[in-house]
Amino acid sequence: MTPFHLTRALPIALAAAGLTLAAHGAQAAPNDDVAHVHVVGRLPLRDACPAVDTRDLADELVDAWEAAPKPSSVEVDFKLQRRHVYDVQPATDLPRVYHLIRHAVHGLSCDGGDDSTHAVRFVVRFVDGDAGARVATITEADDAAGR
């Protein structure tokens, strides 16, 4: 190798070694800066969102009803801190149903009552009603039969 090639190779090798050491150090160092959310307990939907009428919520899910198989049920989990609804997780593999439920739940008027983070779970049931009526019902997860 010529001296020119050595002078170019040395900085590249040193940079690679430095990156390797930095990556190893990052893996070994504890990550104390990560924010941890402490969930204090699960609230029933009626306690977390007392202003919400479950019949109105079911009406808001009419588009999800059209996309969902009938009969079917979807458990919905979300977190609530004061009035902030977040981390909405409908348990469905259907992207459209997932999106529509998330959108409806994010629009709920809820109040956790304190600065603690609360978990909320409920079940949406999609069924065919009499004379082809669209029926979606909302129940507490603990009230769900057959679980």
ZABARO-292929 format. One record per atom (N, C-alpha, C, O, CB): x, y, z; residue in three letters. Coordinates in steps of 0.2 Angstrom, whole numbers, plus 5000, padded with zeros to 4 digits. Glycine has a CB too. Example, Ala and Ser with C-alpha at 12.3 -4.5 7.8 and 13.67 -1.06 7.14 Angstrom:
506649725039ALA506249785039ALA506649845039ALA507149835042ALA505749785045ALA506449895035SER506849955036SER506450005039SER506750065040SER507049975029SER
//
This chain:
500449945000MET500050005000MET500450065000MET501050065003MET499550005006MET500250114997THR500650174996THR500450215002THR499950205006THR500450214990THR500850265004PRO500750315010PRO500050345009PRO499750365014PRO501350365011PRO499850365003PHE499250395002PHE498650355004PHE498150375008PHE499150414995PHE498650285003HIS498150245004HIS498150235012HIS497550225015HIS498250175001HIS498750225015LEU498750225022LEU498450285026LEU498050275031LEU499450205025LEU498550345024THR498350395027THR497550405026THR497250435031THR498650465024THR497250375021ARG496550375020ARG496250315024ARG495650325027ARG496350375013ARG496550265024ALA496250205028ALA496250215035ALA495850185039ALA496650145026ALA496750245038LEU496850255045LEU496250285048LEU495950265053LEU497450285047LEU496050345046PRO495450385048PRO494850335048PRO494350345052PRO495350445045PRO494750305042ILE494150265042ILE494150205047ILE493650195050ILE494150235034ILE494750175048ALA494750125053ALA494650145060ALA494250115064ALA495450085053ALA494950205061LEU494750235068LEU494050255069LEU493750245074LEU495250295069LEU493750285064ALA493050295064ALA492650235065ALA492150235069ALA492850335058ALA492750185062ALA492350125063ALA492450095070ALA491950065073ALA492650065058ALA493050095072ALA493250075079ALA492850115084ALA492550095089ALA493950075081ALA492850185083GLY492450225088GLY491750215088GLY491350215093GLY492550295086GLY491450195082LEU490750185081LEU490550115085LEU490050115088LEU490450175074LEU491050065084THR490950005088THR490950015095THR490449985099THR491449955085THR491350055098LEU491450065105LEU490850105107LEU490550085113LEU492050105107LEU490650155103ALA490050195105ALA489350145106ALA488950155110ALA489950255101ALA489350105101ALA488750065101ALA488750015107ALA488249995110ALA488650025094ALA489349985108HIS489449945114HIS489249975120HIS488949945125HIS490149905114HIS489550035121GLY489350075127GLY488650095128GLY488350095133GLY489750145127GLY488350105122ALA487550125123ALA487150065125ALA486650075128ALA487350145116ALA487350005123GLN487049945125GLN487149935132GLN486649905136GLN487249885121GLN487749945135ALA487849925142ALA487649985147ALA487449965152ALA488649925143ALA487550045144ALA487350095149ALA486550085151ALA486150075146ALA487450165146ALA486350095157PRO485650095158PRO485350155155PRO485550205155PRO485550095166PRO484650145153ASN484350195150ASN483850225155ASN483250205155ASN483950165144ASN484050275159ASP483650305164ASP483250365162ASP482750385165ASP484150335170ASP483350385155ASP482950435153ASP482250415150ASP481850455148ASP483350475147ASP482150355149VAL481550325146VAL480950345151VAL481050325157VAL481550255145VAL480450375148ALA479850385153ALA479450325154ALA479350285149ALA479450445149ALA479250305160HIS478850255161HIS478150275163HIS478150325167HIS479250205167HIS477650245161VAL477050255163VAL476750205168VAL476750145166VAL476550265156VAL476550235173HIS476350185179HIS475550185178HIS475250235180HIS476550205186HIS475250135176VAL474550125176VAL474250105183VAL474450045185VAL474350075170VAL473850145186VAL473650125193VAL473050085193VAL472950055198VAL473450195196VAL472650075188GLY472150025188GLY471650035183GLY471650085179GLY471750035195GLY471249985182ARG470749985176ARG470150015178ARG469850005184ARG470649915173ARG469850065174LEU469250095176LEU468750065171LEU468850055165LEU469250175175LEU468150055173PRO467550045168PRO467450105164PRO467550155166PRO466950015172PRO467250085158LEU467050145153LEU466550195156LEU466650255155LEU466750115147LEU466050165160ARG465550215162ARG465850265168ARG465650315169ARG464950175166ARG466450245171ASP466750285176ASP467250325173ASP467350385175ASP467050245182ASP467550305168ALA468150345164ALA467850395160ALA468050455159ALA468550295160ALA467250385157CYS466950425152CYS466150435154CYS465750415150CYS466950405145CYS466050465160PRO465350465162PRO464850505158PRO464250495158PRO465250495169PRO465150555154ALA464650595149ALA464550555143ALA464150575139ALA465050655147ALA464850495142VAL464750455135VAL464150405136VAL464150365141VAL465350415134VAL463650415132ASP463150365131ASP463350315126ASP463550325121ASP462450405128ASP463350255129THR463650195125THR463250185118THR463450165113THR463650135129THR462550205118ARG462150205112ARG462450255107ARG462450235101ARG461450215114ARG462650315109ASP462950365105ASP463550335102ASP463750345096ASP463050425108ASP463950305106LEU464650275104LEU464450225099LEU464850215093LEU465050255110LEU463950185100ALA463850125095ALA463550155088ALA463750135083ALA463250085098ALA463250215089ASP463050245083ASP463650275079ASP463650275073ASP462550305084ASP464150295082GLU464750325079GLU465150265076GLU465550285071GLU465150365084GLU464950205078LEU465350155075LEU464950115069LEU465150065067LEU465450105080LEU464550155066VAL464150125060VAL464550105055VAL464450055051VAL463550165058VAL465050145053ASP465550125048ASP465950065049ASP466150025045ASP465950185046ASP466150065056ALA466550005058ALA466049945057ALA466349885056ALA466750015065ALA465449945059TRP464949895058TRP464949865051TRP464949805050TRP464249915061TRP464949915046GLU464949895039GLU465549855037GLU465449815033GLU464849955035GLU466149865040ALA466749835038ALA466849775042ALA467249735040ALA467349885039ALA466549765048ALA466649705052ALA466249645050ALA465649655048ALA466549725060ALA466449585052PRO466049525051PRO465549525056PRO465649545062PRO466449465051PRO464949495054LYS464449495059LYS464249425060LYS464149385055LYS463749535057LYS464149395066PRO464249435072PRO465049425074PRO465349385072PRO463849395078PRO465249475077SER465949485080SER466049525086SER465549565087SER466449505074SER466549525089SER466649565095SER467449595095SER467849555092SER466549525102SER467549655097VAL468149685097VAL468249715104VAL467949755106VAL468249735091VAL468749685107GLU468949715114GLU469349785112GLU469849785108GLU469449665118GLU469249835116VAL469549895115VAL469949915121VAL469549925126VAL469149955112VAL470549925121ASP470949955127ASP471250025125ASP471450035120ASP471549905129ASP471150065130PHE471550135130PHE471750155136PHE471550125142PHE471050185126PHE472150205136LYS472350235143LYS472050305143LYS471950335138LYS473150235143LYS472050325149LEU471650395151LEU472050425156LEU472150395162LEU470950385153LEU472250485155GLN472550525160GLN472250595160GLN472250635155GLN473350535159GLN471950615166ARG471450665166ARG470950665160ARG470550615160ARG471850735165ARG470950705155ARG470550705149ARG470850685143ARG470550685138ARG470250775148ARG471450655144HIS471850635138HIS471750565137HIS471950525141HIS472550655139HIS471450545131VAL471350475129VAL471950465124VAL472050495119VAL470650465125VAL472250405125TYR472850385121TYR472950315121TYR472650275125TYR473450425123TYR473450295117ASP473550215116ASP472950175115ASP472850125118ASP473950195123ASP472550195111VAL471950155109VAL472150095105VAL472450105100VAL471450205105VAL471950035107GLN472149975104GLN471549925103GLN471349885108GLN472649935109GLN471149935098PRO470649885096PRO470949815094PRO471449815090PRO470149915091PRO470649765097ALA470949695096ALA470649665089ALA470249625090ALA470849655102ALA470849695084THR470549665077THR471149675072THR471649715072THR469949715075THR471149625067ASP471649625062ASP471349655056ASP471749665051ASP471749545060ASP470749685056LEU470449725050LEU470649795051LEU470449835055LEU469749715050LEU471049815046PRO471349885047PRO470849945047PRO470849985050PRO471749895041PRO470249935043ARG469749985043ARG469349985049ARG469250045052ARG469249965037ARG469249925052VAL468849925058VAL469349955064VAL469049995068VAL468649855060VAL469949935064TYR470449965069TYR470450035068TYR470350075074TYR471149935067TYR470550065062HIS470550135062HIS469950175064HIS469950225068HIS470750155054HIS469350145062LEU468750175064LEU468550175071LEU468350225074LEU468150145060LEU468750125074ILE468650115082ILE469150165085ILE468950205090ILE468750045084ILE469750165083ARG470250215086ARG469950285085ARG470050325090ARG470950205083ARG469750305080HIS469450375078HIS468950385083HIS468950445086HIS469250385071HIS468450345084ALA467850355088ALA468050365095ALA467850405099ALA467350295087ALA468550315098VAL468750325105VAL469150385106VAL469050415112VAL469150255106VAL469550405102HIS469950465103HIS469450525103HIS469650575106HIS470450475097HIS468850525101GLY468450575101GLY467950575107GLY467550625108GLY467950575095GLY468050525112LEU467650525118LEU467850575123LEU468450605123LEU467750455121LEU467350595126SER467450645132SER467550605138SER467050585141SER466850695132SER468150605141CYS468250565147CYS468650605152CYS468850655150CYS468650505145CYS468650585158ASP469050615163ASP469250565168ASP468850535172ASP468550675167ASP469850555169GLY470150505174GLY470150525181GLY470150485185GLY470850485172GLY469950595182GLY469850615188GLY470550635192GLY470450675197GLY469550575192GLY471150615190ASP471750635193ASP472350625188ASP472150615182ASP471850585199ASP472950645190ASP473450635186ASP473750565185ASP474250565181ASP474050685189ASP473450515188SER473650455187SER473450425180SER472950455177SER473450405192SER473750375177THR473550345171THR473150285172THR473350245176THR474250325167THR472550285169HIS472150225170HIS472050195164HIS472050215158HIS471450255173HIS471950125164ALA471750085159ALA471050075158ALA470650075163ALA472150015159ALA470750075152VAL470050065151VAL469950015146VAL470350015141VAL469650135149VAL469449965147ARG469349915142ARG468549905141ARG468249905146ARG469649845144ARG468349905135PHE467649885134PHE467649845128PHE468149835124PHE467249945133PHE467049815126VAL466949765121VAL466449795116VAL465949825118VAL466749695123VAL466549795109VAL466049815104VAL465849755101VAL466249715099VAL466349875099VAL465249745101ARG464949685097ARG464549715091ARG464149755092ARG464449645102ARG464649675086PHE464349695079PHE463949635078PHE464149575077PHE464849705074PHE463249645077VAL462749595075VAL462249625070VAL462249685069VAL462349575081VAL461949575066ASP461449595062ASP460749605066ASP460649555070ASP461349545056ASP460449655066GLY459849665069GLY459249645065GLY459349615060GLY459749735071GLY458649655068ASP458049635065ASP457949675058ASP458049735058ASP457449645069ASP457649645053ALA457549685047ALA458149715044ALA458149765041ALA456949735048ALA458749685045GLY459349715042GLY459649775046GLY460049805043GLY459249725035GLY459349785052ALA459649845056ALA460349835058ALA460549775059ALA459149855062ALA460749885058ARG461449885060ARG461449895068ARG461149935071ARG461849945057ARG461749845071VAL461749845078VAL462449835081VAL462849785079VAL461349785081VAL462749885084ALA463349885088ALA463149895095ALA462849945097ALA463849935085ALA463449855100THR463349865107THR463949875110THR464449845108THR462849805110THR463949915116ILE464549925119ILE464449895126ILE463949905130ILE464749995120ILE464949855129THR464849825135THR465549825139THR466049835136THR464649745135THR465549825145GLU466149825149GLU466449755148GLU466149705147GLU466049835157GLU467149755148ALA467449695146ALA467349635151ALA467349585150ALA468249705146ALA467249655158ASP467049615163ASP466449575162ASP466249525165ASP467149645170ASP465949615158ASP465249585157ASP465249545151ASP464749515150ASP464849645156ASP465849535148ALA465849495141ALA465749425143ALA466149395147ALA466449505137ALA465249395140ALA465149325141ALA465649285136ALA465749305131ALA464449305139ALA465749225138GLY466149175134GLY466949195134GLY467249175129GLY465849175128GLY467149235138ARG467849245138ARG468249205143ARG468849205143ARG467949325141ARG
//
